[in-house]
Amino acid sequence: MNAVADAAVEARADASAALLRLRVAEVRDIAADIRLFELRAPEGAVLPPWTPGAHLRLHLADQLARSYSLCNTPQQRDSYFIAVKRETASRGGSAHLHAKVREGDFLLAAPPGNAFALEEDARAPLLLAAGIGITPIYAMAADLAQRGRRHRVHYFARSLGHAAFFHELAAMPAGLSLHLGLDAVETEAAVGAALAAAAISTPLYLCGPAPFIDAARRCAQRRGWRDADVHFELFAAPGGNAAAPVDLAGADGAFELVLQRSGVSCVVPPGQSIVAAAARAGVQIATSCGEGFCGSCESAVLEGIPEHRDSVLSAAEKSSGRRIMPCVSRCAGARLVLDL
C-alpha cells in the first residue's frame, strides 16, 4: 500500500472508532497457497484478548470485510496471527490479502470474537480439521498442550505441502494423525474410524469445508454423539462454494421485525436480511460470516416462527423455534420478535 492507501485506512479508522488499527509486522508463506500474517498494534499498544477458536474480522476495503480465525499459541499475546488460503474462487478477501497486503501496511479489524470457543471440560477433546480449517484447531491444540490437557488431532490435507502447522502440531505431546490426499468417500471412512476409536462422550471440534463438516456430523450422529458435544465451524457456505453469496432475493413476503430490548420495530422486505433491516432502523446486530455458518449472530426468538436458512443450529434447535441466525434466516409468518 502507498501513502494514499494508508491515509484511507486512517480515515476509515476515524469513522469507526470501535475498529482496531493494526500494523502488518510480517508476511510469509507457510504452506501451498497459505500465507501467514502477523498483525500488531501500533507503538506496542496492548491488544484486546482472545481465546482459542476466536476470529478477527478484517475491514479490507469499502464494503469488503472478511473473518479469519486466529492461529495464535498461548505465548503469542503481543500479535494476532491469521493464516489465509488463496482461494481460486475468492470473493475478494483472500485475493486482496495475498495480492495487496505487505509488511508495514495497516489494516482495520474488529476486536476478536469467538463463536467456536474451546469449552472448559475435564474430558479429552477430539479435534478434526480439513484444509485451512486447521487454523482454529491449531490454536486449540496449542492451548490444550500448554495446559497439559489430553487431546488428539486428526488433520485432513491434500498433501504434506498443503498442511499448514504440521511440524508445530507434530512436535506437541498429544497425538496427531495426518490424512493426505483422500477423496470424499475415503475421508468419511477415516473420520468414522477416528470416531469409532473414541467414546461417544468425547467433545468433538470440527472445522473445514462444508462437505467435511457434513460427513463428520453424519458419522457422529450414527455413533450416537449428543448434539451438545459436537462443536463445528465452517469455512464456506453450505454447498462448498465460497464464491457464492447468500441469495435472499427469492425470499417470500415482508414481515414485521420487533427488537424488544431496543424498542425498535421495522419491516423486513423480500430480498433484505434481518441484520440489514435492523441496521437501517439504527440497531447493529454483530455478525461475522454473514452467510449463516459461523453462529456469531445467534439471537433469541421471543415471538414468531423462524424460517431457518443457516447451517449452525441443530434439527432440535430449529424445531424449538427459540433461536435464529438473523444474517440469513427470516420469518415464516407476519411478525418476528427478537430479544435484541
C-alpha positions, 0 to 999 in steps of 0.5 A: 500500500502507498501513502494514499492507501494508508491515509484511507485506512486512517480515515476509515479508522476515524469513522469507526472508532470501535475498529482496531488499527493494526500494523502488518509486522510480517508476511510469509508463506507457510504452506501451498497457497497459505500465507501467514500474517502477523498483525500488531498494534501500533507503538506496542499498544496492548491488544484486546484478548482472545481465546482459542477458536476466536476470529478477527474480522478484517475491514479490507476495503469499502464494503469488503470485510472478511473473518479469519480465525486466529492461529495464535499459541498461548505465548503469542499475546503481543500479535494476532496471527491469521493464516489465509488460503488463496482461494481460486474462487475468492470473493475478494478477501483472500485475493486482496490479502495475498495480492495487496497486503505487505509488511508495514501496511495497516489494516482495520479489524474488529476486536476478536470474537469467538463463536467456536470457543474451546469449552472448559471440560475435564474430558479429552477433546477430539479435534478434526480439521480439513484444509485451512480449517486447521487454523482454529484447531491449531490454536486449540491444540496449542492451548490444550498442550500448554495446559497439559490437557489430553487431546488428539488431532486428526488433520485432513490435507491434500498433501504434506505441502498443503498442511499448514502447522504440521511440524508445530502440531507434530512436535506437541505431546498429544497425538496427531494423525495426518490424512493426505490426499483422500477423496470424499468417500475415503475421508468419511471412512477415516473420520468414522474410524477416528470416531469409532476409536473414541467414546461417544462422550468425547467433545468433538471440534470440527472445522473445514469445508462444508462437505467435511463438516457434513460427513463428520456430523453424519458419522457422529450422529450414527455413533450416537454423539449428543448434539451438545458435544459436537462443536463445528465451524465452517469455512464456506457456505453450505454447498462448498462454494465460497464464491457464492453469496447468500441469495435472499432475493427469492425470499417470500413476503415482508414481515414485521421485525420487533427488537424488544430490548431496543424498542425498535420495530421495522419491516423486513422486505423480500430480498433484505436480511434481518441484520440489514433491516435492523441496521437501517432502523439504527440497531447493529446486530454483530455478525461475522460470516454473514452467510449463516455458518459461523453462529456469531449472530445467534439471537433469541426468538421471543415471538414468531416462527423462524424460517431457518436458512443457516447451517449452525443450529441443530434439527432440535434447535430449529424445531424449538423455534427459540433461536435464529441466525438473523444474517440469513434466516427470516420469518415464516409468518407476519411478525418476528420478535427478537430479544435484541 
